[in-house]
Amino acid sequence: MSARHAIAGIIARDLARATRQTSRLLGGLARPLLWLLLVGTGYNAIARVEGGLPYQAYVFPGVVVMAALFGGMLTGISTVYDREFGMLRLMLASPAGAPAVLAGRAIAATLIGALQGAVVLMAAPLVLSAAPRRYVAAAGALTLVAGMSAALGLAVAARLRSVENFAGIINVVLFPLLFLSGALYPTATMPPPLRALAQANPVSYAVDLVRHALGQPAETSAAAAAAVVLGATAGAFGIAVLLFDPEQRFVGRIRPGRGSAAREDAA
């Protein structure tokens, strides 16, 4: 089996699985839309954003990133399902190799995250005014953000062996990434320690990238934000490949006398 066929098969399988899980898809859309329509409406009356933007307009890029982030990262749960029920072992044993398997997973998660973000993006005319070309740029930025979210989700899922562990850990990862990103409020006024964490957070640059695409002021330049998003995507995917290594060459080396059992545990 070639890597291309393996990637295409995994993408088709993961997309088919996602379309059957309509409750998860709807839940992923409900969270950002509720924040935009309910919380955003209430904060419009009390929040003052530098530059005179209404709070709903300010928070909209962050809400788009929120949808892509949750959609892309939570798709990593399918990897944990497959490990728990033995399917991942068969995938990693295929001639295509672990990088092809993970590439298919990452592309499928990117498509799901981008789709969820695009649904939220279609609500943009309700809260802000932008030229049509801005929406095209926002769609491109959204695709990059969804790719980063997918790679981060794979890295988190790489060594987890149960769905319960994934559900607990992913929330511990997701919410700090979101709340320390400038998605929901400016980071410039944060205390210095939190400000430093926000500057090290790749999601901060994802939010800035979408802000630039929609014509809003941002804390970093568009080129710098795109570079950080692409770098975080490549780094997270590389970590996932190392952690998924079926031969255990880089992590969890096999101890003498435990060869076959350790290989089974690795998958």
N, C-alpha and C positions, 0 to 999 in steps of 0.2 A: 504494500500500500504506500503510495507517495504521500509526502507531507501535505500536498495541496488537497488530495482527496480526504485525508484525515481531518484537516481543518474545516473543509466544507461540510463533512458529515457531522462534526461536533457542533458547528454553528447551527445547522438545521435542527439537530436534536435539542439543543438548548433553547432555541427560539420556539420550537413546538411545545416544549415543557413550560416555557414562560406564558405562552398564550392560553394554556390550560389553567394556569394559576391566576385567574382573573381577580380574585380577592386581594392577592399580594400586589398586583399592578394598580388596582384601584386605591389600595391603602397607601402606596407610594405616591400617588397623585393627590390624595386627600390632604396629606400633611402640609405640603407647600401651599396648596390653594387655600386651606383654612388659615394659614399664617397670613397670606396676602389679603384675603377678603375680610377676615374677622379681626385678627390682631392688628394688621396694617391699618384698617379703617379706624380702630380705636386710637392707635398711636398717632394718626394724622392730627388729632386735636391737641396732643400734648408734646409731641416730639418736634424738635427743631434741628434740621440737618444743615450743616454749613453749605452755602451756595443757594439756599432758598428752595431746595427740592422738597416736595411733599414726601412724607415718610414712605408711602406706598411706592412712589416712583424710585426712591432711594433703595428700598429693600428688594425691588423686583429682580435685579440681577442675582442677588443672593438667593432668592427663592428658586430661580431657574437652576442655579448651581445645587441647591438643596435637593431638587428633584433628580438631577443627574447623579449626584453623589449617592443618595440612597438607592436609586435604581441600579447603578453600576456595582456598588459594593455589596449590596444584599444578594445580587445574582451569584456571588461566590458561595452561597449556601448550597447550590447544586453540586459543587465540588465536594463538599462535606457529605452530602447524601451519597454520592457515588463512592466515596471512600468507605462510608459506613456499611454499604451493601455490597462492596466488592467490585463494582464496575470500574472504579478508578485503576485498580490493579491491572485489569485487562487492557485499559487504554494505555497505561504507561509501558506495558509490555509489547505494544505494537511496534513494528519497524519504523514508524514515523518518528518516534521518540517523544520525550517529555516536552521539548520546546514547541513542537507542532500541536500537541494536545493543549498546552496552555495558550498558545496563540489562538486556537479556535475558541477556547473558553473566553479569552479576553475580547475577541471581536464580537462574540455574541453578547457579552455583558455591556460592551460599548454601545451596541445597537439598542439594547433595552434601556440603558441610562439616557442615551440621546433621545429616544422616543418619549420617555417620560418628561425630560426637560423640554422637548419641542411642544408637548401638549400645554405645558405651563407658559411657554414663550408665546403661544397663540393668544394668550390673554393680555399681552402687552398693550394693545390699544385701549384697554379699560383703565390703565393707570398712567400711561405716559405716551408722548407723541414722538415718533421717530420716522425718518425717511425709510423707504423700502430697502435701500441698500444696507441700512443698519441691521435689518432683520436677517439679511443674507450673511452679514459679518457675524451676527450673534449665533446663527446656526453653525457656522464654522468653528467659532469659539466653543460652543456647546459640545461639538464632537470631540474636541481636544480634552475638554473637561471630563466627558464621559469615559474617554480612554484612560485618563488618569484614575478615575474612580474604579474602573474595572481592574486595573493593575493593582491598586491598593487592596481591593477585595480579595484578589487571588493571593496576595502576599499574606493577608490575615488568615485566610483559609488553609494555607499551605500545610501546616502541621496539625491542624485540628482534626479530631477523629469522631466528634459527635455534634449533632445539630444543636444540642443544648449549649455546648461550649461556644459554638459560633455565635449563637444568639446573644449570649452574655457578653462576649468579648467585643463583638462588632459595635454594640451600643457604647461601650467604654471608649472605643476608637472614634466612632462617628460624631458623637455630640461634642467632645472637645475640639475636633477638627472644624466643626461648623461654628461653634460659638466663639472660637478664637480666630476667626477668619475675616471679620469685617463684613460678613454677609448680612447681619442683622443690625449692626451699629458700627460706627467708625472705630477703628483701632487707635487712632491718633491720640485720643484722650484716655486710653487705658493706663493703669499704673505701669511703670517701666518693666517689671518682670513679665507681666502679661503681654505688654507690647512686644517684648523680645520673642516670646513664644509665637505671637501672631506673625512676626516677620519670618520665623522659621517654618511656618505652616504653609504647605503647598496650596492648600485650599484658599488662602488669602490671595494668592496670585491668580487662581482660577476665577475668583470673584472679580478681581481687577480686570482680567481679560474680557469677561462678559460686560463689565461696565464700559470699557473702551469701545467694544463693539456696538453698544447701544448709545454711545455719545455722551456718557456721563463722566465726570471727573473721577480719577482713581489715584491711589497712593503710589503706584509704580507705573512705568511706561508699558505700552502694549508689547514691545519687543522683549523686555525683561520678564513680563508676566508669561508670555508664550514660551520663553526659554525655560523658565522654572517648571511650568506645567509639563513640557516635553521631557525635561530632565527627570522629574519625579516619576513620570510614566515609565521611562526606560529603567530607572533605578528600582522601582517596585516590581517591574516585570522580571528584572534580573534576579532580584531576591527570591521571587516566587520560583523561578527555574532552579535555583540552587537548592531551595528547601524541598522541591518536588523530586530532586535527583534520585532516580530509582536505584542507582548503584551505591547510594550513600557515600559518595566520594568526598563530599564537602561537609556533611553534617551527620552526626550519629554513626560514626564508623563502626563496622561490624566487628564484634569481638571474636577471637578465635573460638571455634567449637559451636558457634551459634549462627553459622552462615545462612542456612535455609530459613530458619525462624526469623532472623533479623530482616531478611529480604521481604518476607511476607509482611512483617510489621511496617516496613518502609512504605509499602503501597497502601 
